[in-house]
Amino acid sequence: MTKKKVLTIKEAAQLIDGINEYRIRTMCKTGQLRSFKAGNKFLISESDLYTAVFGKDFPEEENGGAA
């Protein structure tokens, strides 16, 4: 079983160029981006972020990035 990486809104905004924290927060609130709240923070899985932004799953690196 693989662990899913969970990101805060700030981390998600730093990961994707061209999308700021406000846009990611809005996507979470409107349901465009699947997320869950922990206290007052939205938490987003990395794969859900890539699916919402690019329309496809994030390519998993099976061999630690080695070709």
C-alpha positions in Angstrom: 0.0 0.0 0.0 1.4 3.4 -1.0 1.1 6.5 1.1 -0.7 9.5 -0.4 1.1 12.8 0.0 -1.2 15.4 1.6 -0.6 19.1 1.0 -1.8 22.3 2.5 -3.1 25.1 0.3 0.2 26.9 0.5 2.2 23.8 -0.5 -0.2 23.1 -3.4 0.2 26.6 -4.7 4.0 26.3 -4.6 3.9 23.0 -6.4 1.8 24.3 -9.4 3.1 27.3 -11.3 0.4 29.8 -12.3 -2.1 28.9 -9.5 -2.1 30.9 -6.3 -3.4 30.1 -2.8 -6.7 32.0 -3.4 -7.5 30.0 -6.5 -6.8 26.7 -4.8 -8.9 27.7 -1.7 -11.8 28.6 -4.1 -11.5 25.3 -5.9 -11.7 23.5 -2.5 -14.7 25.5 -1.4 -16.7 25.0 -4.6 -15.8 21.3 -4.9 -13.7 21.5 -8.0 -10.8 20.2 -6.0 -11.4 17.3 -3.6 -10.1 18.2 -0.1 -10.9 17.8 3.5 -10.7 20.1 6.5 -8.6 19.6 9.5 -9.4 22.4 11.9 -9.3 25.5 9.8 -7.0 24.1 7.1 -7.9 22.5 3.8 -5.8 19.4 3.1 -5.4 18.1 -0.5 -3.9 14.9 -1.8 -1.2 15.5 -4.4 -2.9 13.1 -6.9 -6.3 15.0 -6.5 -4.5 18.3 -7.1 -2.9 17.0 -10.4 -6.2 15.5 -11.5 -8.1 18.8 -10.9 -5.6 21.0 -12.5 -4.4 18.8 -15.5 -7.3 16.4 -15.9 -5.1 13.3 -15.4 -3.4 11.5 -12.6 0.1 12.4 -11.5 2.6 10.0 -12.9 3.9 7.8 -10.1 7.6 7.3 -10.0 7.9 3.5 -9.5 11.7 3.2 -9.3 12.4 6.3 -7.3 12.7 8.4 -10.5 15.3 6.2 -12.1 14.9 5.6 -15.8 
